[in-house]
Amino acid sequence: LDHVRHASLLLAQRLAGLADSHPDIIEGVRGEGLLMGLKCRVPNSDLIRAALDQKLLTVSAGDNVVRLAPPLIVTDGDISEAVEKLDRACAALSKAQPRAANG
């Protein structure tokens, strides 16, 4: 259980940083333990598709959430790799979004 506590804390911290880096894509982080979710500002299917383009498998959850459910044996390296892929997915979505007109 010590490993799971460590991994879940690391995942939560990294996902919070991801949400801070991409506020136009991610509204917040939800969940407990290793069962985490990203509340999306964009349709969650867009983020799921962008993550899949980065070779990261995620699933849809209720209320426009992307669910992450790593195995209990997940390593720190696995978490870092997954968050990096999510970061690239969010960046790709940010580039694809139309900019609001000023005025």
C-alpha positions as a printed NumPy array, in Angstrom:
array([[  0.   ,   0.   ,   0.   ],
       [  2.885,   2.372,   0.561],
       [  3.727,   2.165,  -3.141],
       [  0.121,   2.89 ,  -4.133],
       [ -0.034,   5.903,  -1.807],
       [  3.215,   7.25 ,  -3.245],
       [  2.119,   6.659,  -6.848],
       [ -1.324,   8.201,  -6.312],
       [  0.181,  11.318,  -4.713],
       [  2.663,  11.675,  -7.57 ],
       [ -0.078,  11.199, -10.166],
       [ -2.351,  13.75 ,  -8.476],
       [  0.468,  16.305,  -8.265],
       [  1.505,  15.823, -11.891],
       [ -2.099,  16.02 , -13.114],
       [ -2.672,  19.211, -11.103],
       [  0.384,  20.708, -12.804],
       [ -0.985,  19.606, -16.165],
       [ -4.322,  21.282, -15.415],
       [ -2.47 ,  24.476, -14.445],
       [ -0.525,  24.363, -17.715],
       [ -3.617,  23.818, -19.881],
       [ -6.544,  25.692, -18.305],
       [ -8.187,  26.009, -21.727],
       [ -8.42 ,  22.195, -21.952],
       [ -8.599,  20.921, -18.357],
       [-10.948,  22.417, -15.784],
       [ -9.783,  20.301, -12.862],
       [ -8.607,  16.982, -11.479],
       [-10.905,  14.528,  -9.72 ],
       [-10.561,  11.167,  -8.104],
       [ -8.936,   9.271,  -5.33 ],
       [ -6.018,   6.877,  -5.236],
       [ -4.992,   5.829,  -8.71 ],
       [ -8.47 ,   6.194, -10.197],
       [ -8.219,   9.773, -11.432],
       [-10.175,  11.932, -13.832],
       [ -9.602,  15.111, -15.781],
       [-12.669,  17.365, -15.967],
       [-12.498,  18.832, -19.462],
       [-13.41 ,  22.238, -20.857],
       [-13.385,  20.706, -24.344],
       [-15.406,  17.608, -25.219],
       [-13.767,  14.702, -23.408],
       [-13.84 ,  12.703, -26.651],
       [-11.418,  15.26 , -28.142],
       [ -8.898,  14.727, -25.343],
       [ -9.363,  10.946, -25.485],
       [ -8.629,  11.023, -29.236],
       [ -5.618,  13.313, -28.779],
       [ -4.262,  11.05 , -26.014],
       [ -4.724,   8.011, -28.257],
       [ -2.732,   9.831, -30.945],
       [  0.053,   9.947, -28.325],
       [ -0.367,   6.175, -27.699],
       [ -2.076,   6.708, -24.322],
       [ -5.285,   4.819, -23.629],
       [ -7.908,   6.653, -21.562],
       [-11.657,   6.235, -21.184],
       [-14.667,   8.483, -20.943],
       [-16.399,   9.026, -17.631],
       [-19.55 ,  10.951, -16.763],
       [-19.815,  14.736, -16.756],
       [-17.2  ,  15.339, -19.497],
       [-14.347,  13.588, -17.664],
       [-11.407,  11.613, -19.021],
       [-10.617,   8.729, -16.688],
       [ -7.117,   7.473, -15.951],
       [ -6.841,   4.075, -14.271],
       [ -3.23 ,   2.9  , -14.1  ],
       [ -2.408,  -0.486, -12.57 ],
       [ -1.383,  -0.678,  -8.932],
       [  2.162,  -1.567, -10.039],
       [  2.595,   1.694, -11.997],
       [  6.078,   3.17 , -11.71 ],
       [  7.143,   6.801, -11.332],
       [  8.497,   6.565, -14.875],
       [  5.145,   5.32 , -16.173],
       [  3.391,   8.26 , -14.518],
       [  5.869,  10.735, -15.981],
       [  5.493,   9.22 , -19.447],
       [  1.685,   9.307, -19.256],
       [  1.595,  12.931, -18.098],
       [  4.048,  13.932, -20.844],
       [  1.763,  12.291, -23.418],
       [ -1.248,  14.078, -21.932],
       [  0.697,  17.344, -22.072],
       [  1.378,  16.828, -25.786],
       [ -2.277,  15.894, -26.345],
       [ -3.44 ,  19.078, -24.6  ],
       [ -0.957,  21.17 , -26.571],
       [ -2.261,  19.707, -29.825],
       [ -5.837,  20.515, -28.796],
       [ -4.864,  24.062, -27.807],
       [ -3.383,  24.665, -31.263],
       [ -6.523,  23.285, -32.919],
       [ -8.921,  25.539, -30.973],
       [-10.064,  28.75 , -32.673],
       [ -8.931,  31.899, -30.936],
       [-11.574,  34.262, -29.539],
       [-11.81 ,  37.548, -31.407],
       [-10.592,  40.611, -29.544],
       [-12.847,  43.552, -29.378]])
